[in-house]
Every structure is written in C-alpha cells, then in structure tokens.
C-alpha cells in the first residue's frame, strides 16, 4: 500500500519524539508523489549538534522502530554526514536531491 504524506507524518512523529530526533524529511519517490507499492521510503534526518550516542542510536533503535512504524522498507541518511562528505560527488548529488525535493514530516 502506498502511504499518504499525512499517514507518514502520523507514524513518524511518535518515533522521532521518543528518540529526540529534531527534524525528519522524506525524499525520493514518496516526496515526488511517484511511489509504488514496492517503493521504499527515503528518510533524511538532521541531528546536528547531538551526541555521538544519538548518531549511533539513529542507525539502531530509531531505524528499526521507524521501519516498523511505517511498515515499509526504508532508507535513512543523516544530513550532517552528507554535508561533511560532500566532496564526494555522489554525496553532493544526494544532498542536492534532499534539499530540492525533501518534504519535512516532523520537526520538534
């Protein structure tokens, strides 16, 4: 089932609040309204200034709980890491895509 952006927002909110994630964006096919039933959901988060523990939690518990909440396969990227590694063309392209088409689905 293809979720609406409102459904995604509703499901992201409690997980982001629980893990103190300040901002969550959706990008990719869901942001462009091109998602199909087989599409994953691409998420980008901004945890700038948070602890190293918060970073590792992002790719552990937060990732798993977010995946369960939306009941879809997901991809997750952290914006600060993309900014810091934008000397690599593929990272720069991904960052540009997120900035261009990203839809904010949660902000604390």
PyMOL commands that set and color helices and strands:
alter all, ss='L'
color gray80, all
select helices_A, chain A and resi 5-18+52-70+79-84+89-101
alter helices_A, ss='H'
color red, helices_A
select strands_A, chain A and resi 23-27+41-46+74-78+103-107
alter strands_A, ss='S'
color yellow, strands_A
deselect
rebuild
show_as cartoon
